[in-house]
């Protein structure tokens, strides 16, 4: 019966190849969704740890209900107070708001779902993980730097004027440089970034005398616990201090939630592909059973029982599922790379991520490949097992 199963498969190569291809596509989308999002999640975790590697403490408005975005701005004068605390080696104020970059036609530059950010930037010597790609850092009124990914989407050169819509309306700046990430990424995950020096940023974002957060680095040899206690004693009401590790964990958690949504969107497409695959497999085996009516009836006539015929059909489907699942799993790696390239072509700015293949991904791929195929062939297999021997004489 097993030899007959293999011969039956080889006798219908074209139909079997198309059936296996449909399963492979579904498995590739499912495994690709998990591989892509797992890779991004690990990459983002590493990235935010890198971005905050130089930050020992962050002062911000007191956060309610664990929402890092709910805190109020902090007074700009607080930066000088914190810098005077013994054991504090560096203080870097940060300001973040909305700044829309306009194209040469005066239209807002579209993003791939990311925000349009305007930020303060102290240059490459700061505590963050942003570095120059071209030109120089903005250092005065009328100067701006943008992220390299956005720069490549604009028909503009360093030194050209650039219009930006801030809190006070449209303003014209001179583009003095482009920025990227120390990790090698040129974009900020679908966002556009306009960086100003801290004073200019306060004006553009209409936040004079305020910062979103203030980052600090502890001097070598200083006791972090004592420094934190001194910082807490100097803080006004409505502000709090957290560690750099907490900053990275909160940011990572926020990204994980976004990645999770992205994963479910991709899996939605995969489920559609799998539904089509199941429909195609079921139809294929129904047609094959109809074409093999006399063959299967003859098997019954020479002694094969219904269970053997049923197992033969299911074994055929499992062989197809095995080959398709293996190819689909490796195809998922290709799918993840293609999706990254497609999103980056649209300006997403995803970083180059090492491929992460979790054991869960392999288990899901096997369950999907074999499970969908088995479910789709149960009815045809049952139908085949009920073919009477007398049908061979028709």
C-alpha positions as a printed Julia matrix, in Angstrom:
394×3 Matrix{Float64}:
   0.0    0.0     0.0
   2.86   2.4     0.77
   4.56   1.66   -2.58
   1.23   2.19   -4.29
   0.85   5.53   -2.46
   4.24   6.72   -3.76
   3.47   5.56   -7.3
   0.11   7.34   -7.14
   1.84  10.6    -6.19
   4.41  10.27   -8.97
   1.67   9.56  -11.5
   0.03  12.95  -10.81
   3.06  15.22  -10.57
   1.55  18.46  -11.9
  -1.55  18.38   -9.7
   0.46  17.39   -6.64
   3.05  20.13   -7.23
   0.33  22.78   -7.42
  -1.29  21.43   -4.25
   2.05  21.43   -2.42
   2.7   24.97   -3.64
  -0.55  26.23   -2.13
   0.37  24.7     1.24
   3.89  26.07    0.98
   2.62  29.61    0.39
   0.38  29.48    3.44
   3.13  28.09    5.68
   5.61  30.65    4.3
   3.31  33.53    5.23
   2.69  32.19    8.73
   6.34  31.42    9.5
   7.42  34.64    7.76
   5.1   36.7     9.99
   6.6   35.17   13.13
  10.2   35.34   11.89
   9.83  38.96   10.79
   8.17  40.21   13.99
  10.45  38.16   16.28
  13.48  39.55   14.44
  12.17  43.1    14.7
  11.32  42.69   18.36
  14.81  41.44   19.2
  16.37  44.14   17.04
  14.3   46.89   18.67
  15.11  45.58   22.14
  18.81  45.75   21.34
  18.39  49.11   19.66
  16.67  50.81   22.59
  19.19  49.37   25.0
  21.87  50.9    22.78
  20.05  54.24   22.5
  19.8   54.46   26.27
  23.16  52.9    27.06
  24.56  56.27   28.13
  21.5   57.25   30.19
  21.71  56.4    33.88
  18.69  58.43   34.98
  15.81  60.24   33.33
  13.7   62.96   34.92
  10.2   63.4    33.53
   6.7   64.43   34.52
   5.11  61.98   36.93
   3.49  59.17   34.92
  -0.02  57.99   35.7
  -1.26  54.45   35.17
   2.07  53.32   33.74
   1.66  55.34   30.52
   5.05  56.86   29.73
   3.41  59.39   27.39
   1.07  60.8    30.05
   3.67  62.81   31.99
   3.74  66.61   31.78
   6.84  68.53   30.56
   9.48  69.53   33.09
  10.87  73.07   33.62
  13.94  73.81   31.51
  15.61  75.49   34.49
  15.64  72.11   36.22
  18.5   71.02   33.93
  20.91  73.47   35.6
  19.82  72.31   39.05
  20.44  68.68   38.16
  23.82  69.45   36.58
  24.99  70.91   39.9
  24.3   67.69   41.84
  27.53  65.95   42.91
  28.11  62.76   40.94
  26.19  63.89   37.82
  28.63  63.86   34.9
  26.32  65.0    32.08
  22.84  66.4    31.64
  20.99  66.27   28.33
  17.54  67.87   28.02
  15.15  66.39   25.44
  12.16  67.95   23.76
   9.81  66.14   21.42
   6.78  67.35   19.51
   5.2   67.43   16.08
   7.02  68.91   13.09
   5.73  68.19    9.6
   8.27  68.29    6.78
   6.98  69.76    3.51
   8.01  68.62    0.04
   9.22  71.02   -2.67
   5.56  71.28   -3.76
   4.53  72.52   -0.33
   2.71  69.28    0.5
   3.23  67.38    3.79
   5.65  64.48    3.32
   3.69  61.28    3.88
   4.83  58.67    6.37
   4.18  54.92    6.46
   2.11  55.23    9.6
   4.82  56.71   11.79
   4.65  60.11   13.51
   6.12  63.37   12.23
   8.63  64.16   14.97
  10.37  67.37   15.89
  13.1   66.89   18.5
  15.92  68.7    20.24
  19.39  67.33   19.58
  22.68  68.24   21.19
  24.85  66.48   18.61
  26.82  63.26   18.44
  28.46  63.85   21.79
  25.14  63.47   23.6
  23.8   60.55   25.6
  21.47  59.28   22.87
  22.21  56.93   20.01
  21.75  59.36   17.09
  24.71  60.06   14.81
  25.39  62.25   11.8
  25.19  60.76    8.33
  25.94  63.93    6.36
  26.77  67.57    7.11
  26.88  69.0    10.62
  24.61  69.13   13.65
  22.11  72.03   13.84
  23.5   74.7    16.14
  21.38  77.79   15.83
  18.1   79.37   14.79
  17.17  78.53   11.22
  19.1   75.23   11.08
  17.67  71.73   10.98
  18.82  68.14   10.41
  16.53  65.35    9.24
  16.82  61.58    9.26
  18.69  60.03    6.32
  15.71  57.89    5.22
  13.52  61.0     4.9
  16.33  62.9     3.16
  16.51  60.2     0.48
  12.79  60.6    -0.21
  13.09  64.35   -0.78
  14.48  66.09   -3.84
  16.87  68.17   -1.78
  20.56  68.57   -0.9
  22.37  69.53    2.28
  22.46  73.32    2.38
  19.08  73.79    0.69
  16.1   75.5     2.36
  13.46  73.23    3.88
   9.99  74.17    5.04
   8.66  72.65    8.25
   5.3   73.1     9.93
   5.76  73.47   13.67
   3.47  74.61   16.46
   3.61  78.2    15.18
   3.02  77.45   11.51
   5.28  77.13    8.46
   8.92  78.1     8.95
  11.87  77.88    6.56
  15.12  76.32    7.75
  18.47  75.49    6.21
  19.12  71.77    6.03
  22.6   71.39    7.55
  22.82  67.62    7.98
  21.2   64.22    8.13
  21.1   61.79   11.05
  20.77  58.06   11.6
  21.21  55.48   14.31
  24.43  54.09   15.74
  23.12  50.62   14.94
  23.24  51.48   11.24
  19.6   52.33   10.56
  18.92  55.44    8.47
  15.28  55.81    9.49
  13.17  55.87   12.61
  10.69  53.06   11.92
   8.36  54.92    9.58
   8.57  58.31   11.32
  10.04  61.51    9.91
  12.52  63.29   12.17
  13.42  66.97   12.22
  16.19  67.76   14.74
  16.92  71.24   16.1
  19.26  72.52   18.77
  17.48  72.68   22.17
  16.76  76.43   22.09
  15.42  76.38   18.53
  13.37  73.28   19.31
  11.63  75.12   22.16
  10.63  77.88   19.76
   9.53  75.63   16.87
   7.54  73.32   19.15
   6.14  76.23   21.2
   7.58  74.88   24.45
   9.64  77.79   25.72
  11.0   77.02   29.16
   9.99  73.35   29.0
  11.55  69.99   28.15
   9.87  66.63   27.68
  12.55  64.8    29.69
  16.05  65.36   31.06
  18.62  62.57   30.8
  21.65  62.25   33.05
  24.84  60.23   33.23
  26.53  59.39   36.53
  30.23  60.16   36.92
  32.69  57.29   37.18
  33.1   56.19   40.78
  29.96  57.92   41.99
  27.37  55.92   43.92
  24.23  55.63   41.78
  21.97  55.19   44.8
  23.23  58.38   46.44
  22.98  60.31   43.16
  19.4   59.14   42.67
  18.49  60.2    46.2
  20.01  63.63   45.57
  18.07  63.95   42.31
  14.8   63.01   44.0
  15.43  65.62   46.69
  15.94  68.31   44.03
  12.83  67.5    42.0
   9.74  69.7    42.17
   6.27  68.26   42.66
   4.84  66.47   39.65
   8.17  65.08   38.44
   9.92  61.74   38.91
  13.23  60.05   38.18
  13.61  56.6    36.6
  16.66  54.55   35.64
  17.97  54.07   32.11
  16.98  50.41   32.35
  13.38  51.38   33.09
  13.44  53.73   30.09
  14.59  50.9    27.8
  12.03  48.45   29.23
   9.12  50.87   28.83
  10.11  51.71   25.26
  10.62  48.05   24.44
   7.19  47.19   25.83
   5.58  49.9    23.7
   7.34  48.61   20.59
   6.33  45.03   21.45
   2.67  46.08   21.47
   3.05  47.69   18.04
   4.95  44.67   16.69
   2.21  42.4    18.06
  -0.43  44.3    16.1
   1.77  44.12   13.01
   2.14  40.36   13.54
  -1.62  39.83   13.69
  -2.12  41.83   10.5
   0.4   39.63    8.7
  -1.17  36.5    10.18
  -4.53  37.68    8.89
  -3.17  37.59    5.34
  -1.65  34.19    6.1
  -5.01  32.85    7.28
  -6.59  33.93    4.0
  -3.83  32.12    2.09
  -4.36  29.01    4.23
  -8.11  29.06    3.68
  -7.54  29.18   -0.07
  -4.98  26.38    0.31
  -7.42  24.2     2.23
 -10.13  24.8    -0.36
  -7.7   23.93   -3.18
  -6.44  20.78   -1.42
  -9.97  19.58   -0.76
 -11.0   20.17   -4.36
  -7.84  18.53   -5.68
  -8.34  15.35   -3.68
 -12.05  15.26   -4.5
 -11.12  15.37   -8.2
  -8.37  12.8    -7.75
 -10.75  10.43   -5.95
 -13.28  10.8    -8.77
 -10.59  10.09  -11.36
  -9.36   7.07   -9.42
 -12.78   5.55   -8.77
 -12.11   2.33  -10.71
  -8.55   2.09   -9.33
  -9.69   2.35   -5.7
 -12.62   0.01   -6.32
 -10.22  -2.52   -7.84
  -8.08  -2.29   -4.68
 -11.17  -3.1    -2.65
 -11.95  -6.0    -4.99
  -8.52  -7.6    -4.52
  -8.7   -7.36   -0.73
  -7.88  -3.84    0.48
 -10.27  -2.76    3.21
 -11.77   0.71    3.66
  -9.24   1.64    6.34
  -6.3    0.85    4.08
  -7.72   2.97    1.26
  -8.44   5.83    3.68
  -4.91   5.66    5.09
  -3.45   5.62    1.59
  -5.19   8.89    0.69
  -4.21  10.49    4.0
  -0.6    9.29    3.6
  -0.49  10.94    0.18
  -1.65  14.2     1.72
   0.84  13.94    4.59
   3.75  13.43    2.17
   2.62  16.52    0.29
   2.25  18.4     3.6
   5.72  17.35    4.77
   7.48  18.58    1.64
   5.4   21.75    1.47
   5.88  22.56    5.16
   9.67  22.24    4.99
   9.84  24.39    1.87
   7.31  26.83    3.34
   9.27  27.18    6.56
  12.45  28.16    4.72
  10.32  30.25    2.4
   9.2   32.15    5.5
  12.75  33.45    5.93
  12.64  34.76    2.36
   9.2   36.28    2.96
  10.45  38.11    6.07
  13.37  39.61    4.1
  11.11  40.6     1.21
   8.6   42.26    3.53
  11.4   44.23    5.2
  12.66  45.4     1.81
   9.14  46.35    0.69
   8.4   48.36    3.84
  11.8   50.07    3.72
  11.21  50.99    0.07
   8.13  52.81    1.34
  10.21  54.72    3.9
   9.64  52.59    7.0
  13.31  52.68    7.93
  13.38  49.27    9.61
  16.87  48.34   10.79
  18.73  45.34    9.42
  17.68  42.62   11.84
  19.33  39.28   12.44
  16.95  36.45   11.53
  15.34  35.05   14.68
  13.78  31.58   14.41
  12.05  30.73   17.66
  11.04  27.11   18.45
   7.45  28.35   18.52
   7.71  29.34   14.86
   8.78  25.83   13.83
   5.98  24.25   15.88
   3.36  26.59   14.38
   4.63  25.92   10.86
   4.33  22.15   11.39
   0.87  22.43   12.92
  -0.33  24.69   10.13
   1.17  22.69    7.27
   0.08  19.26    8.46
  -3.11  20.4    10.2
  -4.6   22.3     7.26
  -3.72  19.53    4.83
  -5.15  16.82    7.08
  -8.39  18.69    7.67
  -8.79  19.32    3.95
  -8.32  15.65    3.03
 -10.43  13.94    5.69
 -13.66  14.14    3.68
 -12.08  12.9     0.41
 -10.33  10.08    2.33
 -13.6    9.01    3.95
 -15.29   9.09    0.56
 -12.52   6.94   -0.93
 -12.84   4.37    1.86
 -16.54   3.9     1.08
 -16.11   3.07   -2.61
 -17.61  -0.43   -3.11
 -15.62  -3.13   -4.94
 -18.41  -3.49   -7.51
 -17.59   0.04   -8.79
 -14.57  -1.51  -10.55
 -16.96  -3.22  -13.0
 -18.73  -0.04  -14.15
